[in-house]
Amino acid sequence: MSYEPPRRVRGLLLTPEDKEAPARAERLRRLGLADRPDPALDVVARHLAGHTGAPYAMVDFVGEDRQFFAGLCVPPVAPFVREDGSAARLGRTLPRDHGFCPHVVVRRKALVLEDVRDYPRFAGNPVVDEYGIHAYLGAPLTDSSGMVLGTVCAMDTEPRVWGRAALETVKALAAELVGRLERGAEDGLSP
């Protein structure tokens, strides 16, 4: 896999430059987190979705060219139908230039978007049109070495006020989860 620089559309930087991507991908491989779904992480995602009331929640690991949702909670029926009439079903992977988690990883801090369409930088993101995502709340999974491995996040197809409590919850969940991930890797156990 090779690192591709971020692409620009009409002067907007859609995906932030991520110089740590190769090292992160290697760290994720060493931890066994690069590309396997984990039922324990699905439980974490369901917990976050339940707490926030969001239809989507995930534990996302961001690699060099894609994101992998090791933990995923999606609604049983797609809440968004595209213009062509097809249902928007989110799977376990997305290209790195889709979504908002790569921004959280590079920023190294939480991101709260109550309506992504209010921000020109984010409104043009492919998940807005492809999946109808209009609201995002995410926090980085920062390991003990200081590397951001990915995110814990929730998304909605409707604009929403997330509130301080939801922000504190997602940040606390991220901090707790990264500790579990590192302990699990040391013990050879799932988080």
Stockholm file with secondary structure:
# STOCKHOLM 1.0

chainA/1-191         MSYEPPRRVRGLLLTPEDKEAPARAERLRRLGLADRPDPALDVVARHLAGHTGAPYAMVDFVGEDRQFFAGLCVPPVAPFVREDGSAARLGRTLPRDHGFCPHVVVRRKALVLEDVRDYPRFAGNPVVDEYGIHAYLGAPLTDSSGMVLGTVCAMDTEPRVWGRAALETVKALAAELVGRLERGAEDGLSP
#=GR chainA/1-191 SS CCCCCCCEETTEECSCCCTTHHHHHHHHHHHTCSSCCCHHHHHHHHHHHHHHTCSEEEEEEECSSEEEEEEEECCSSCSCBCTTSCBCCCCSEEETTSSSHHHHHHHTSCEEESCGGGCHHHHTCHHHHHHCCCEEEEEEEECTTSCEEEEEEEEESSCCCCHHHHHHHHHHHHHHHHHHHHHHHHHTCCC
#=GC SS_cons         CCCCCCCEETTEECSCCCTTHHHHHHHHHHHTCSSCCCHHHHHHHHHHHHHHTCSEEEEEEECSSEEEEEEEECCSSCSCBCTTSCBCCCCSEEETTSSSHHHHHHHTSCEEESCGGGCHHHHTCHHHHHHCCCEEEEEEEECTTSCEEEEEEEEESSCCCCHHHHHHHHHHHHHHHHHHHHHHHHHTCCC
//
